[in-house]
């Protein structure tokens, strides 16, 4: 068990430093580690835990607690949460002190913001594809996902209605 906790701590600490845009930005790498490399859960369990975390109130980073719990119980939840939060928080604290508040920092801030924005969008898009593909067992699932993505992109239709439609389709056993 201590080996598993060490692996979780190392993996999630590294992911913490790469998670530009939040925990959801590194979801594909979490999936690779937890599902493909270590086999601590299935793709479906991964998607279900992610969905549960998204449905509950609070920050998106809560998903790592559920992943840690699934992989190694309560100790895993604590380790993954701390490993995901502490390194990026320390880096942010010192970056703020040294870069953002320094004389002439405005130029660097703009360069960094402009460089990180497309990276964040790409990481979040990859996460969306990963979560959507975990439940693509029926053609209707693919059609429903594509329709929801298109409607979200092209209209001002409220996303809660799309979530409700997906929930109804799930309850009805269509997806």
SULVENWO-V171040 format. One record per helix or strand. SS is the DSSP state (2 for helix, 1 for strand). FROM is the first residue (numbers start at 1). TO is the last residue. Records with the same first field share a line. If there is no record, write none. Layout:
SS->FROM-TO + FROM-TO
//
This chain:
2->2-18 + 23-37 + 43-55 + 62-100 + 105-133 + 139-154 + 159-171
//
